[in-house]
Amino acid sequence: MKEKKQGLIDVQVRHAWHRIYRMYNQKALSRGLTISTGFILMNIDKTGTPSTSLGPRMGMEPTSLSRTLKSMEDQGWIRREITSLDKRKVLIFLTNDGLKKRNIVRDFLVDFNDKIYKRATTKELHGFFKTMQVMDEIIDEVVRID
C-alpha cells in the first residue's frame, strides 16, 4: 500500500497546512497583523465587500469576524459604509493604512508562491493541483452521502 511508505494523504495535507499556518502567523505577527486580518485584507475588493460575504469566503464564524473587523476598524485599516440603496447592507473598504498592510501581505504571499514555483517542476505542480482537484471531488461526494 502506498500510504505505508509516505503516510496518509490527509495527514500530509494537515501537516503542510499546520506548517504554513505557523509560518504565516510568525510573519504576520512580526508586522503587527494576524492571519485573520491578513486574509481579510486580501479579500476586500476595491469596490467594497459586503461584510456578510467575508465570513463564508474565509470560513470564519460571524462572531469572530465581527470582532476582527472591529479591531481592524479601530486600527484604521478598514472603514464601513452603509449602502444608499439598502440600509441593511454594509460594505467594507480598505483605508490607505489598510492598503499598505494589504501590500505587505500580498508581497509575502507572492514571494512564498514564487519560491514554490521556482523549486517545483511544472509536472510536479500539475500533479499537485490535479491531486487537490481530486480531493475536492471526493470530499464533495462524501459530504453528499453523509
C-alpha positions in Angstrom: 0.0 0.0 0.0 1.3 3.5 -0.9 0.2 5.1 2.3 2.6 3.0 4.4 5.6 4.4 2.5 4.6 8.1 2.5 1.8 8.3 5.1 -1.9 9.1 4.7 -2.7 11.9 2.3 -4.9 13.8 4.7 -2.2 13.6 7.3 0.3 15.1 4.9 -2.1 17.9 3.9 -2.8 18.7 7.6 0.9 18.7 8.4 1.7 21.0 5.5 -1.2 23.4 6.4 -0.1 23.5 10.0 3.4 24.5 9.0 2.1 27.1 6.5 -0.2 28.4 9.2 2.7 28.7 11.7 4.8 30.5 9.1 2.0 32.9 8.2 1.3 33.6 11.9 5.0 34.3 12.6 5.3 36.7 9.6 2.0 38.3 10.3 2.8 39.0 14.0 6.2 40.5 13.1 4.3 43.1 11.0 1.5 43.8 13.5 -1.0 41.6 11.8 -2.7 38.3 12.4 -3.6 35.6 9.9 -7.2 36.6 10.1 -6.6 40.2 9.4 -4.2 39.3 6.6 -6.8 37.1 5.0 -9.5 39.7 5.4 -7.2 42.4 3.9 -6.7 40.1 0.8 -10.4 39.5 0.4 -11.7 43.1 0.4 -12.4 44.4 -3.1 -11.7 48.0 -4.3 -15.4 48.5 -4.9 -16.1 47.3 -1.3 -17.0 43.9 0.0 -20.2 43.1 1.9 -19.3 42.1 5.4 -21.7 39.2 5.1 -19.7 37.6 2.3 -16.3 37.7 4.1 -17.2 35.0 6.7 -18.2 32.3 4.2 -15.3 33.2 1.9 -12.8 32.7 4.7 -14.5 30.1 6.8 -14.9 32.4 9.8 -17.7 32.4 12.3 -19.7 35.6 12.4 -18.7 36.4 16.0 -15.0 36.0 15.2 -15.4 38.0 12.0 -17.2 40.9 13.8 -14.6 41.1 16.5 -11.7 41.1 13.9 -13.4 43.7 11.7 -14.0 45.9 14.8 -10.3 45.6 15.6 -9.3 46.4 12.1 -11.6 49.4 12.1 -10.2 50.7 15.4 -6.7 50.4 13.9 -7.8 52.4 10.9 -7.3 49.7 8.3 -10.9 49.5 7.1 -14.0 51.6 7.0 -17.6 50.6 6.8 -20.2 52.2 4.6 -23.9 51.6 4.6 -25.2 51.4 1.0 -27.7 54.1 -0.1 -30.0 51.5 -1.8 -30.3 49.1 1.1 -29.6 50.5 4.6 -29.1 46.9 5.9 -26.2 46.3 3.6 -22.7 47.3 4.9 -19.7 47.4 2.6 -16.2 47.1 3.9 -13.4 49.2 2.2 -9.7 49.4 2.9 -8.2 52.7 4.1 -4.8 53.9 3.0 -3.3 52.2 6.0 -5.2 49.1 5.2 -3.9 49.2 1.6 -0.3 49.4 3.0 -1.0 46.4 5.2 -2.5 44.5 2.3 0.5 45.2 0.2 2.7 43.7 2.9 0.5 40.5 3.0 0.4 40.3 -0.8 4.2 40.7 -1.2 4.7 37.9 1.3 2.2 35.6 -0.4 3.6 36.3 -3.8 7.2 35.7 -2.6 6.2 32.4 -0.9 4.4 31.2 -4.1 7.3 32.3 -6.3 9.7 30.2 -4.2 7.5 27.1 -4.7 7.1 27.7 -8.4 10.8 28.0 -8.8 11.6 24.9 -6.9 8.9 22.5 -8.1 8.8 21.4 -11.7 5.8 22.1 -14.0 5.0 18.4 -13.8 5.1 18.3 -10.0 2.8 21.4 -9.8 0.4 20.0 -12.3 0.3 16.7 -10.3 -0.3 18.7 -7.1 -3.2 20.8 -8.5 -4.7 17.7 -10.1 -4.5 15.8 -6.7 -6.1 18.8 -4.9 -8.9 18.8 -7.5 -9.5 15.0 -7.0 -9.5 15.5 -3.2 -12.2 18.3 -3.6 -14.3 16.0 -5.8 -14.1 13.1 -3.3 -14.9 15.5 -0.4 -18.0 16.7 -2.3 -19.0 13.0 -2.8 -18.5 12.1 0.8 -20.4 15.2 2.0 -23.3 14.5 -0.2 -23.5 10.9 1.1 -23.4 11.9 4.8 
